[in-house]
Amino acid sequence: APPTIAAVPPHDRSRPAQGWRVRQWGSPQEALRWEEVAARTPGPGEARVAVAAAGLNFADLLVCAGRYQERPDPPFTPGFEAAGVVVEVGEGTSLVPGARVVVVPELPDGAFQESLTVGAHQLYPLPETVPWTVGAVLHIAYATAHVALHHRAALARGETVVVTGAAGGVGAAAVRLAASAGARVVAVVPGARKAPACRGFGAEAGGDLSEGGEDRFPDA
């Protein structure tokens, strides 16, 4: 049986590594198989990481269905983000075994496997204070929110930003990034229980769309 998403001991080479493999297009239940995945020895400028946790995104569902813009031929390993510990390094890299890292892999050799070899440029330091499960889900959410706010919207200090779905992964990242950039953030959520969390992220005002209607925004 596959492991739960949690901190796991580094995979050693005494047994084959395992991972989720897309064998056919379909829903995750139809597409994925838990099976052996060869652990590749790192070459120059690369490192092998024992994966402790991996992030699951909507894009992964599209990948399994063959509906994502990247469509490698099966079989392949999906997954766009992970966190783990460096266990082996190739020549020409400053990384050392034991380093905690965020991993940004590329298809067809994705994150949903125990052992992952990538270029050193695809690894980012992860502080000891950040849990594996948090580190594994930082990249996609924050990169998406950053591009939307700063590259597409050219957000400026003092502007007002309305973030829909503000309690979700990308939404929460957008609230935090917009607030840190000096914007006034209005968080829109589908349920009153989620509003306090958004204020904790940095939102100044919020609205509950669970019943619809503009009167659900008393402080916006």
TACORJO-V25475 format. One record per helix or strand of 3 or more residues. SS is the DSSP state (a for helix, b for strand). FROM is the first residue (numbers start at 1). TO is the last residue. If there is no record, write none. Layout:
# TACORJO-V25475
ss=SS from=FROM to=TO
ss=SS from=FROM to=TO
This chain:
# TACORJO-V25475
ss=b from=18 to=22
ss=a from=28 to=31
ss=b from=32 to=36
ss=b from=46 to=54
ss=a from=58 to=65
ss=b from=82 to=89
ss=b from=100 to=103
ss=b from=115 to=119
ss=a from=120 to=122
ss=b from=123 to=125
ss=a from=132 to=135
ss=a from=138 to=152
ss=b from=160 to=164
ss=a from=169 to=180
ss=b from=184 to=189
ss=a from=192 to=201
ss=b from=205 to=208
ss=a from=214 to=216
